[in-house]
Amino acid sequence: MSYNIAVVGATGAVGREMLQTLFERKFPIKNIYALASRSSVGKEVSFGDNKILKVSSVDDFNFEKADIALFSAGSDIAKKFGPKAGVKGCIVIDNSSCFRMDDKVPLIVPEVNPEAINSYKNKNIIANPNCSTIQLVIALKPIHKKYEITRVVVSTYQAVSGAGKPAMDELFNQTKGVFVHDQAKPEQFTKKIAFNVIPHIDIFMDDGFTKEEWKMRVETKKILDPNIDLVAHCVRVPVFIGHSEAVFIECKKNIEEKNVRSLLRDANGVTVVDHRADEGYVTPEEVAGEDDIYISRIRKDPSVKNGIVFWCVGDNLRKGAALNTVQIAELLASKKIKGVPL
């Protein structure tokens, strides 16, 4: 069975990655529509090696023509068009934060909670988690299943691509400007990002945490287990692609480092590269374009009972956004949506 697919936000970095991922994974497509704002109408985007798609306006699109719509155009567009598409019978998989904490919308990472997808029928909407949450819960799932995680402390080192192409351009231009004594004013970030780190992603909340840090907490609880306590400190770093995380976990049960390493090696979507030697770990530069998340530096935490520490890296545009969205669509297709009950 093949499907009619719409990609909303097709001209953005994640939208283009969605198109490429659909092609690479040979998703069964009957017709594909590239959609964006009216200002992008007529632009062209690639689908695979040879096909070029003309961009149409999401405002004028009839979602009855699509079986599944992959949204990557921000919360405002998702809020405006997601429910409209759902009412038309099109299943929306949204990459923004708009629907993530809606109790009637499933928040899905296929390697972690595929069973939750059945509740998409409530609104015909499925939410894609935050990029930093996705790679974290994939790593936590096998450990939690065996040892019952009670608390997670995570520090993130997030690439500028998480803030879109203009943010990537800002890093490039600022970096270049340093060498020609051009002091460009920050526009996408609150402070200079070149040769710097910024402990501020998304807006500040009343308790002093940023919304990015809040997202990691509440999304992990919704996806994995509401009883897990989590605290995050999220930092933007001068890296183009690839989020990194230093993760500290505490468990109910006695936990052994060698068993954790074995669990993670066997986990779906995970690659372990963990050698206690120079270059025996993975950095964000090395994971660009990779589907898996990569885990290194696994060791016992001597400061707490039943604690483990590890380093986790993933391509935020791919598994952190586009790939996870396409995998959700694949999960729907495997359940034979459109007329056949899940």
C-alpha positions in Angstrom: 0.0 0.0 0.0 1.3 3.5 -0.8 0.4 6.8 0.7 -0.1 10.4 -0.2 2.4 12.5 1.9 2.6 16.2 2.6 5.7 17.8 4.1 4.8 21.2 5.7 7.9 23.4 6.1 9.6 21.7 3.1 12.0 24.6 2.5 13.5 24.5 6.1 16.5 22.5 7.2 14.3 19.8 8.9 11.8 19.8 6.1 14.5 19.1 3.5 15.9 16.4 5.8 12.4 14.8 6.0 12.2 14.7 2.2 15.6 13.1 2.0 14.8 10.6 4.7 11.5 9.5 3.1 13.5 8.9 -0.1 16.4 7.1 1.5 14.1 4.8 3.5 11.9 4.0 0.5 8.7 5.0 2.2 5.8 3.8 0.1 4.7 7.1 -1.5 2.0 7.5 -4.1 2.1 11.3 -4.3 4.2 13.8 -2.4 3.5 17.5 -1.7 6.0 20.1 -0.6 4.3 22.8 1.3 5.5 26.1 2.9 4.3 29.7 3.4 3.1 31.8 0.5 6.4 33.5 0.3 8.0 30.2 -0.7 5.5 29.3 -3.4 7.3 28.3 -6.6 10.6 27.5 -4.9 12.1 24.1 -5.6 13.2 21.3 -3.3 14.8 18.0 -4.0 13.3 14.7 -3.5 15.9 12.0 -3.9 18.6 12.2 -6.6 16.6 13.3 -9.6 13.1 14.5 -8.6 12.4 18.2 -8.0 9.3 19.4 -6.2 7.6 22.7 -6.6 6.6 24.3 -3.3 2.9 25.0 -2.8 1.2 27.2 -0.1 0.1 25.4 3.0 -2.7 28.0 3.2 -4.3 26.8 0.0 -3.7 23.0 0.4 -6.6 20.6 0.7 -5.5 18.1 3.3 -8.0 15.6 2.1 -5.4 14.9 -0.6 -2.9 13.6 2.0 -3.0 10.5 4.1 -0.1 11.7 6.3 1.4 15.2 6.8 4.8 15.7 8.3 4.9 19.2 9.9 8.1 21.0 10.5 7.1 24.7 10.4 6.9 25.7 14.0 4.1 25.8 16.6 2.1 28.6 15.1 1.6 26.8 11.8 1.0 23.5 13.6 -1.6 25.1 15.8 -3.4 26.7 12.8 -3.3 23.8 10.3 -2.7 20.6 12.4 -6.3 20.3 13.6 -7.7 21.3 10.2 -5.7 18.6 8.6 -6.8 16.1 11.2 -10.5 16.9 10.7 -9.9 16.2 7.0 -8.7 12.7 7.8 -5.0 13.4 7.3 -2.8 12.1 10.1 -0.4 14.8 11.3 3.0 14.1 12.7 4.2 17.4 14.1 7.8 18.3 14.9 7.0 21.4 17.0 6.2 21.7 20.7 2.6 22.6 20.0 0.9 19.3 20.8 3.5 17.5 22.9 1.8 17.9 26.3 -1.7 17.4 25.0 -3.1 14.4 26.9 -5.0 13.3 23.8 -2.0 13.4 21.5 0.6 10.6 21.7 4.3 11.7 22.0 6.2 9.0 20.2 9.8 7.7 19.9 9.3 4.4 18.0 12.2 2.6 19.8 10.8 3.6 23.2 6.9 3.7 23.2 5.5 2.5 19.9 2.4 1.1 21.7 1.3 4.7 22.5 0.6 5.4 18.8 -2.9 3.8 19.0 -4.3 7.0 20.6 -3.5 9.1 17.4 -7.2 8.6 16.6 -8.2 11.1 19.3 -7.3 14.0 17.0 -5.4 12.5 14.1 -2.3 14.1 15.5 1.0 12.6 16.7 3.7 14.7 18.3 7.4 14.3 17.7 9.4 15.0 20.9 12.1 17.6 21.4 15.4 16.6 19.7 17.4 16.4 22.9 14.6 14.3 24.6 14.6 11.8 21.7 18.2 10.8 22.0 18.0 10.8 25.8 15.0 8.4 26.2 16.4 6.0 23.6 19.4 5.6 25.9 17.4 5.5 29.1 14.8 2.9 27.9 16.8 -0.3 28.2 18.4 0.8 31.5 15.0 1.8 33.0 13.4 -1.5 31.9 16.0 -3.5 33.9 17.0 -1.3 36.7 14.1 1.2 37.2 15.6 4.7 36.9 14.5 7.1 39.7 16.5 10.3 38.8 18.3 11.7 35.8 20.6 14.7 35.7 21.5 15.8 32.2 23.6 18.6 30.7 23.2 19.2 27.0 25.6 20.7 24.5 23.2 21.6 21.6 24.1 22.4 18.0 23.0 25.7 16.4 21.0 23.8 13.8 18.4 23.2 16.5 17.5 26.8 16.0 17.3 26.6 12.2 19.3 27.7 9.2 19.5 31.4 10.2 21.3 30.3 13.4 23.7 28.1 11.4 24.4 31.1 9.1 25.0 33.3 12.2 27.6 30.9 13.6 29.3 30.7 10.2 29.4 34.5 9.7 30.5 35.2 13.2 33.3 32.7 13.1 34.5 34.1 9.8 34.2 37.6 11.1 36.5 36.9 14.1 39.4 36.5 11.7 38.7 39.7 9.8 37.9 41.8 12.9 34.2 42.1 12.0 32.1 42.2 15.2 28.7 41.1 14.0 25.8 41.8 16.3 24.0 38.7 17.6 20.5 38.2 16.0 19.5 34.6 16.3 21.1 34.2 19.8 21.2 36.4 22.9 25.0 36.5 22.8 27.8 35.8 20.4 27.8 32.1 19.6 31.2 31.9 17.8 33.9 30.6 20.1 31.4 30.8 23.0 28.7 28.8 24.8 25.3 30.1 25.8 23.5 28.6 28.8 20.1 29.6 27.4 17.8 27.8 25.0 14.2 28.9 24.5 12.5 31.3 27.0 13.1 31.6 30.7 10.3 30.3 33.0 9.3 31.7 36.4 11.4 29.1 38.3 14.6 30.1 36.5 14.7 27.1 34.2 14.4 27.6 30.4 11.6 26.0 28.4 14.1 23.7 26.7 15.0 22.3 30.2 11.3 22.0 31.1 10.6 20.2 27.9 13.2 17.5 28.6 11.7 16.9 32.0 8.0 16.7 31.1 8.5 14.9 27.8 10.7 12.2 29.4 8.0 11.6 32.0 5.3 11.4 29.3 7.2 9.0 27.0 9.1 6.8 29.5 7.7 7.0 33.1 6.0 9.8 35.1 7.9 8.6 38.2 11.3 9.5 36.8 12.7 12.8 38.3 14.8 14.7 35.8 16.7 18.0 35.9 18.4 19.5 32.8 20.8 22.3 32.1 20.7 23.1 28.3 23.5 24.9 26.6 24.0 26.1 23.0 27.5 25.4 21.6 29.3 26.5 18.4 28.6 23.2 16.6 26.6 23.1 13.4 25.1 19.6 13.7 24.9 17.1 16.5 23.6 17.4 20.1 25.7 16.0 22.9 24.5 15.1 26.4 26.3 14.2 29.7 23.9 11.9 31.5 23.9 11.0 35.2 21.3 8.4 36.3 20.3 6.8 39.6 18.3 3.5 39.8 16.3 1.5 42.3 18.2 -1.7 41.7 21.8 -2.5 42.0 23.4 -1.6 38.6 26.6 -2.9 37.0 28.6 -1.0 34.5 29.3 -4.0 32.3 25.6 -4.9 32.2 24.7 -1.4 31.1 27.2 -1.5 28.3 25.7 -4.8 27.2 22.1 -3.5 27.3 23.0 -0.5 25.3 24.9 -2.5 22.7 21.7 -4.6 22.2 19.3 -1.6 22.1 17.6 -0.6 18.9 18.9 2.7 17.5 22.0 2.7 19.7 25.7 2.3 18.8 28.2 2.0 21.7 31.7 3.3 21.1 33.4 3.2 24.5 37.2 2.6 24.7 39.2 4.1 27.5 41.8 5.5 25.2 42.4 8.5 23.0 39.6 8.7 20.3 37.7 6.0 22.1 34.5 8.1 22.2 32.2 9.8 19.7 31.9 13.6 19.1 29.1 15.4 17.3 31.1 16.0 14.2 31.3 12.2 13.7 27.5 11.6 13.9 26.3 14.0 11.3 24.1 12.0 8.9 23.9 9.0 11.2 20.6 7.3 12.2 21.7 5.9 15.5 22.5 7.7 18.7 26.1 7.0 19.9 27.0 6.3 23.5 30.5 6.6 25.1 32.3 7.0 28.4 30.0 4.6 30.4 31.2 4.4 34.0 29.9 3.9 37.5 29.0 7.0 39.5 30.8 6.7 42.8 28.9 9.7 44.3 25.5 8.0 44.5 24.0 4.5 45.1 23.2 2.7 41.9 24.5 5.4 39.6 25.8 5.4 36.1 27.3 8.1 33.9 27.5 8.2 30.1 28.1 10.5 27.1 25.4 10.5 24.4 25.6 12.1 20.9 23.1 12.3 18.0 22.3 14.1 14.8 19.6 16.5 15.9 18.3 17.1 12.4 18.1 13.4 11.6 17.1 11.2 14.6 16.3 14.3 16.6 13.7 15.4 14.1 13.3 14.1 10.5 14.1 10.4 11.0 12.0 10.1 14.1 9.1 11.7 12.2 9.5 9.3 9.3 9.8 6.3 11.6 6.5 7.3 13.2 5.0 7.4 9.6 6.5 3.9 9.0 4.9 2.7 12.2 1.6 3.9 11.0 2.1 2.3 7.7 3.1 -1.0 9.3 -0.3 -0.9 11.2 -2.1 -0.4 7.8 -3.7 2.9 8.5 -6.6 4.2 6.4 -9.5 1.8 6.9 -7.8 -1.0 8.8 -7.9 -0.7 12.6 -4.7 -0.5 14.5 
